Amino acid sequence: MENILPKRKNIRIPEYDYSQNGYYFITICTKHRQKILSKIVGVGVPDDPLQKHTNNKMQIYDIPKIQLTKNGIIVEEYIKSINKTYKDIKINDYIIMPNHIHMICIIEKQENGSSRTPTPTNAKIPFLISTFKRLINKRCNQSIWQRGYYEHVIRGESEYLSILEYIENNPLKWEEDIYNTK
């Protein structure tokens, strides 16, 4: 029987050991880019609960805020649990957008031991993301993630700082975000 699904593009660097120490930028999108993780509020939206009325004038916040949904709260709980569960994998920074998340994941192998949660292969990032998605889907009682994810090996301090700035400013640029399906 012929496979009718299109062949997936391999985004990994050939011959790269994804279990080695390093910094990784990870993006995971929701299935069909559904906006089920958060709302961006506080940027001139008239029905925004963060708007304040002073002297019969509406004060509009210039800085957008992220308001997590029920699913977003579950996602945040699991992101925070990674740092407690794994000895050699840490989430340094993250943001939960309406239909995707960005994380900076750090792998720092311990010289004298292994992780409390061993991986069946040396590919720690794929194992982490697979487990992350599975546990969240189970807790949400539905499959909320698209197939696959995006990962990027961060090479150097300037690239790290650029990605960190991108994560921090992501809510400000939500209207122009490539993941915003409008």
C-alpha positions as CSV (number, residue, x, y, z in Angstrom):
1,M,0.0,0.0,0.0
2,E,1.4,3.4,-1.0
3,N,1.9,6.0,1.7
4,I,-0.3,9.0,0.9
5,L,1.0,11.3,3.7
6,P,3.6,13.8,2.5
7,K,7.1,13.1,3.7
8,R,8.0,15.2,6.8
9,K,11.0,17.5,6.5
10,N,13.8,16.6,8.9
11,I,14.6,19.7,10.9
12,R,17.4,18.1,12.9
13,I,21.1,18.8,12.2
14,P,22.6,15.6,10.8
15,E,25.0,13.8,13.1
16,Y,24.3,16.2,15.9
17,D,24.0,14.6,19.4
18,Y,20.9,16.1,20.9
19,S,21.8,14.7,24.3
20,Q,24.9,16.8,24.7
21,N,25.1,19.9,26.9
22,G,23.7,23.0,25.3
23,Y,20.9,25.5,24.9
24,Y,17.9,24.7,22.7
25,F,15.1,27.0,21.5
26,I,11.8,25.0,21.2
27,T,8.5,26.0,19.7
28,I,5.4,23.8,20.0
29,C,2.1,24.7,18.3
30,T,-1.4,23.7,19.1
31,K,-3.3,21.5,16.7
32,H,-4.7,23.5,13.9
33,R,-3.2,26.6,15.6
34,Q,-6.2,26.8,17.9
35,K,-6.0,29.6,20.4
36,I,-6.6,27.5,23.5
37,L,-3.6,28.3,25.7
38,S,-3.9,32.0,26.5
39,K,-5.3,35.4,25.5
40,I,-3.3,38.5,24.9
41,V,-5.0,41.3,26.8
42,G,-4.3,44.9,27.7
43,V,-3.6,46.4,24.3
44,G,-6.5,48.7,23.5
45,V,-9.1,45.9,23.6
46,P,-12.4,47.6,24.8
47,D,-13.7,44.5,26.7
48,D,-10.3,43.8,28.2
49,P,-10.7,43.1,31.9
50,L,-7.3,44.8,32.6
51,Q,-8.6,48.1,31.3
52,K,-9.1,50.7,34.0
53,H,-11.6,53.6,34.1
54,T,-10.4,56.8,35.6
55,N,-12.4,60.0,35.6
56,N,-14.8,58.4,33.1
57,K,-11.9,57.8,30.7
58,M,-10.6,54.4,29.8
59,Q,-6.9,53.9,30.5
60,I,-5.3,51.6,28.0
61,Y,-2.3,49.5,29.1
62,D,0.6,49.8,26.6
63,I,2.1,46.5,27.8
64,P,0.1,43.4,26.8
65,K,-0.5,40.8,29.4
66,I,-0.9,37.1,28.9
67,Q,-4.0,35.6,30.4
68,L,-3.8,31.8,30.6
69,T,-6.7,29.6,29.8
70,K,-7.4,26.4,31.7
71,N,-5.2,24.5,29.2
72,G,-2.5,27.2,29.5
73,I,-2.4,26.8,33.2
74,I,-1.9,23.0,32.8
75,V,0.9,23.7,30.3
76,E,2.6,26.1,32.7
77,E,2.4,23.6,35.5
78,Y,4.2,21.0,33.3
79,I,6.8,23.5,32.2
80,K,7.6,24.4,35.8
81,S,7.6,20.7,36.8
82,I,10.4,19.9,34.3
83,N,13.0,21.7,36.4
84,K,11.9,19.6,39.4
85,T,11.7,16.3,37.6
86,Y,14.9,16.3,35.6
87,K,18.4,16.8,37.0
88,D,20.0,17.5,33.7
89,I,17.2,19.3,31.7
90,K,16.1,22.8,32.7
91,I,13.6,25.3,31.2
92,N,15.4,28.6,31.5
93,D,12.7,30.9,29.9
94,Y,9.3,30.3,28.3
95,I,6.2,32.0,27.1
96,I,2.7,30.6,26.6
97,M,1.1,32.3,23.6
98,P,-2.5,31.7,22.5
99,N,-1.6,28.9,20.1
100,H,2.0,28.0,20.7
101,I,4.7,28.0,23.3
102,H,8.4,29.0,23.2
103,M,10.9,27.5,25.6
104,I,14.7,27.8,26.1
105,C,15.7,24.3,27.2
106,I,19.1,23.7,28.7
107,I,20.8,20.3,28.9
108,E,23.5,20.1,31.5
109,K,24.6,16.5,32.1
110,Q,25.8,15.8,35.6
111,E,29.3,14.3,35.5
112,N,28.6,11.8,38.3
113,G,25.1,10.7,37.7
114,S,22.2,10.5,35.4
115,S,18.7,11.9,35.3
116,R,16.1,10.6,37.7
117,T,14.0,10.0,34.6
118,P,16.2,8.1,32.2
119,T,15.6,8.4,28.5
120,P,15.4,5.3,26.2
121,T,17.7,7.0,23.8
122,N,20.3,9.7,23.9
123,A,18.0,12.2,22.3
124,K,16.8,14.1,25.3
125,I,14.9,16.9,23.6
126,P,12.6,14.6,21.5
127,F,12.0,12.4,24.6
128,L,11.2,15.5,26.7
129,I,8.8,17.0,24.1
130,S,7.1,13.6,23.5
131,T,6.5,13.1,27.3
132,F,5.5,16.7,27.7
133,K,2.9,16.6,25.0
134,R,1.5,13.2,26.1
135,L,1.1,14.2,29.8
136,I,-0.6,17.5,28.9
137,N,-2.9,15.8,26.4
138,K,-3.9,13.3,29.1
139,R,-4.6,16.0,31.6
140,C,-6.6,18.1,29.1
141,N,-8.6,15.0,28.0
142,Q,-7.8,15.8,24.4
143,S,-5.0,16.0,21.9
144,I,-4.1,19.7,21.8
145,W,-0.7,19.6,20.1
146,Q,0.2,19.6,16.4
147,R,2.4,16.8,15.2
148,G,6.1,17.7,15.6
149,Y,7.7,20.8,17.0
150,Y,10.5,23.2,16.1
151,E,13.9,23.1,17.7
152,H,17.0,25.2,17.2
153,V,20.4,24.7,18.7
154,I,21.4,28.0,20.2
155,R,25.0,28.8,19.3
156,G,26.5,31.5,21.4
157,E,25.6,34.2,23.8
158,S,24.5,36.8,21.2
159,E,22.1,34.3,19.7
160,Y,20.8,33.4,23.1
161,L,20.2,37.0,24.0
162,S,18.4,37.6,20.7
163,I,16.1,34.6,21.3
164,L,15.4,35.7,24.9
165,E,14.4,39.1,23.6
166,Y,12.1,37.5,21.0
167,I,10.4,35.4,23.8
168,E,10.0,38.4,26.0
169,N,8.6,40.6,23.2
170,N,6.3,38.0,21.7
171,P,3.1,39.3,23.3
172,L,3.9,42.8,22.0
173,K,4.1,41.5,18.4
174,W,1.2,39.1,18.6
175,E,-0.8,40.8,15.8
176,E,2.1,40.3,13.4
177,D,3.2,36.9,14.8
178,I,3.7,34.2,12.1
179,Y,1.7,31.8,14.4
180,N,-1.3,34.1,14.7
181,T,-4.0,32.7,12.6
182,K,-6.2,35.8,13.2
